[in-house]
Amino acid sequence: MINQDTIELLKECDSGTKMAVTAIDDVLGRVSNTELRQLLEETRTHHEKLGNDLHSLLIKNHSVEKDPSPMAKGMARIKTSVKMGLDGSDRTIADLITDGCNMGVKSLHKYLHQYKAADYSAKDICHRLIDIEKKLGTKLQDYL
């Protein structure tokens, strides 16, 4: 029997990984610090791998992936464009990505509570995504 909470949690995590990859892609070309660039590239790779794991779990649960809402993507792009237009420094990039990490962690915790009946695999992957976001946010503090 397919657990709808499992599917919904997986979809929200999938959307979150896509949002993170897009946010990193939006700033990566403007990073000047080599270590910051490497950190963002590694994090992007982690999100892509987790996204692949999520796609497999969604298929296993007879569901499809979920893209971030066009409104969320649009608002994030506007914020990035405005902030980078005013100050395109690595500090601004670190600030933007830190905000994204914080929003991601907050949203993922909300979804964990909203979809309490989700199975272990969905909750585990959600916790792994939260961990990636928290670690990135902590590492970015050195660039703020």
Summary of the structure (lengths in Angstrom):
residues: 144
radius of gyration: 15.4
end to end distance: 47.5
largest distance: 52.2
contacts: 451
relative contact order: 0.20
helix: 82%
strand: 0%
